């Protein structure tokens, strides 16, 4: 694919198979947790619009995948549950062979929605 991705499928088509499988599973979990969210591309990565704009996203790097919460307070509030992962202010890195459990993804999404609604 030439140029910037326009859809989640465009983005995922450029990702290596192992990472693609992990990100497709994450996408499925997100879609189930946020059925009314709109898929979009934000800052060059797949994201989901809900409420006031891009709420969460995901992406692939050379050696890991990321789940972007676009919010440092949600990461801080769940430090204990995220101790097995490398985190930054608004993102969680994970290995494709050790994805973030769906139950934790749903919990983090619920926290982001609540924070976004304030």
C-alpha positions in Angstrom: 0.0 0.0 0.0 1.4 3.4 -1.0 0.9 6.4 1.2 -0.9 6.7 4.5 -3.6 4.1 5.5 -7.2 5.3 5.1 -8.8 2.4 7.0 -8.0 -0.1 9.7 -7.8 -2.8 7.0 -5.3 -0.7 5.0 -3.1 -0.4 8.1 -3.3 -4.0 9.1 -2.5 -5.1 5.5 1.0 -3.6 6.0 1.7 -5.3 9.4 3.6 -8.6 9.7 1.3 -11.7 10.2 2.1 -12.3 13.8 1.4 -8.7 14.8 -1.6 -8.6 12.5 -3.2 -11.5 14.3 -2.7 -9.9 17.7 -4.0 -6.6 16.5 -7.0 -8.1 14.8 -7.9 -9.9 18.0 -7.6 -6.6 19.9 -9.7 -4.8 17.3 -12.4 -7.5 17.7 -12.4 -7.0 21.5 -12.6 -3.2 21.1 -15.5 -3.5 18.6 -17.4 -5.7 21.0 -16.8 -3.3 23.9 -17.6 -0.1 21.8 -20.1 -1.2 19.2 -21.2 2.4 18.4 -17.6 3.7 18.0 -16.5 4.8 14.6 -13.2 3.3 13.2 -10.8 6.0 12.0 -7.2 6.7 11.4 -5.7 9.2 13.9 -2.0 10.2 13.9 -1.4 7.5 11.3 -2.7 4.6 13.5 -6.1 2.8 13.7 -8.3 4.5 16.3 -11.9 4.5 17.5 -13.9 7.7 17.8 -16.4 7.7 20.7 -17.9 10.9 22.1 -15.4 13.8 21.9 -13.0 12.3 19.4 -10.4 9.5 19.2 -10.8 7.5 22.4 -8.3 4.6 21.9 -6.1 3.1 19.2 -3.6 0.4 18.4 -0.5 -0.1 16.3 2.5 -2.1 15.5 6.2 -1.3 15.9 9.2 -3.4 14.9 9.2 -5.6 17.9 5.9 -5.0 19.7 2.3 -4.0 19.4 0.7 -1.1 21.3 -2.7 -0.3 22.7 -3.1 3.5 22.9 -5.3 4.9 25.5 -4.5 8.5 24.6 -4.7 9.3 28.3 -2.1 9.0 31.0 -4.5 9.0 33.9 -6.0 5.7 32.8 -2.6 4.0 32.5 -1.7 5.4 36.0 -4.9 4.2 37.5 -4.3 0.7 36.4 -0.5 0.4 37.1 -0.9 -2.7 39.2 -2.8 -4.6 36.5 -0.4 -3.4 33.8 2.8 -4.2 35.7 3.6 -7.1 33.2 3.7 -4.6 30.3 5.9 -1.7 29.3 3.8 1.5 29.5 4.2 5.1 28.7 2.0 8.1 29.5 -0.9 6.9 27.2 0.1 3.5 25.8 0.7 -0.1 26.7 3.2 -2.2 24.7 2.7 -5.9 24.4 4.2 -8.8 22.6 2.1 -10.4 19.9 2.5 -13.8 21.6 1.4 -12.3 24.9 -1.5 -10.0 24.2 -3.4 -8.0 26.8 -6.2 -10.1 28.1 -9.6 -9.2 26.7 -11.1 -8.7 30.2 -8.4 -6.1 30.9 -8.9 -4.4 27.5 -12.6 -4.1 28.3 -11.9 -2.7 31.7 -9.5 -0.1 30.3 -12.0 0.9 27.6 -14.7 1.3 30.3 -12.3 3.6 32.2 -11.5 5.6 29.1 -15.2 6.1 28.3 -15.9 7.2 31.9 -13.0 9.7 31.8 -14.0 11.0 28.4 -17.5 11.6 29.5 -16.4 13.9 32.4 
